[in-house]
Amino acid sequence: MLCKALAHPARVQLLRYLAAYGACYFGSLTDVLPLAPSTISQHVTILKQAGLILGSADEQRVCYCVNPERLEQFKQLIGSL
């Protein structure tokens, strides 16, 4: 699941952005890539399903951030190859 989640360059770019800038709302993620918000939403969903990012909702928006434990697991898996 982890490798599949990072198999698309848009998802890698989203993960890099979140790792560099910390938490942000979905609206900020739509500024990262020249893609339709619906397409970005699909990529975010895949990253969430893989556990690489977390989303916390406030009253009207969702704030996303990297899941550091899961990212570390991925790094260890790749490093052990």
N, C-alpha and C positions, 0 to 999 in steps of 0.2 A: 504494500500500500504506500509506503514512503517513497519508493523509487517512482512509482506511477504518479504520485502527487507532484513530484519535481521533474517529470518528464517533459513538461511544457515550459518554454522560456518565459512566458508571461507569469506563471506561478513562481518561478525562480525569482523574477524581478520583484514581484509583490512581497515575497518572503525577505529578500534583501532589503527592501524599503522598510519593512516593519522592524527588521533587526537593527537597522541604522537609526531609525527615528523613534522607536518605541511604539507606544500606542497611538492609534489614530482612528478617526471615524471613517465610515465607508466613503463619504463624499471626498475625502482626501485621497483615498485609493483610486478613485476614478480619474484623478489628475496624474497618476503615475504612468498610466499606459494609454495609448491612443485607441482604446477599445470602448465599445458600448458598455454602459453600466450593467446591463444584463449579462454580458459576457464576463465582465470582471466578477460579478456576483457568482457565476458558475465556478470560476477559478477559486474564489474565496471558499466556496462550499467544499471543493475538493481538498483544499489545504486544511480546512476545519475537520473534515472526515478523517484525514490522516493524522490529526492531532498536532499538526505543526503550528497552527495558530489557534488562538482562543478569542471568543467574542463575548463581551459583556454588554448587556442592554441597559441604557438608562431610560428615561421616559419615552423618548421618540427615536433614538438613534442607537446604533450598535458600535461599540468601540472594539477594535481588533488589536491584538498584540501577538508576538511570537510566544510559543510555549517552549521555554528554555529547556525543560527536561526532555521533551520529545526531540528537539533539535540536537541536543547532546547525544541522545541515543542514535540518531541518524549519523552524526559525525563519527561515533564509535564504530558503527557498522561499516561505514565506508573505510575508516582507518584500518580495520582489521582484514581488509581484502588483500 
